[in-house]
């Protein structure tokens, strides 16, 4: 009874671990986006002060930070799509195996 809910099982503990792992992945995405935009603004502001061209470089670096943040978002969305496709393929293969056994 105690060994049923191992790390690879589909029991309650295995499911909770999957949920926690997914939550951490997506919260890290939010942190990554905020850091990318914030660093862009900070570096742009520092460069503007150094080259006396306010607010040009701040805006350029802000948009670069936003582009970097969206790149991270698109990366995670592509990964989610690949995982969903793999899960869907696995579900279809098990369904077809069940049908073959039933015949």
Secondary structure, DSSP 4 states (H G I P E B T S, - for coil): -TTTT-TTSSSHHHHHHHHHHHHHHHHHHHHHHHHHHHHHHHHHHHHHHHHT-TTHHHHHHHHHHHHHHHHHHHHHHHHHHHHHHHHHHHHHHHHHHHHHHH-
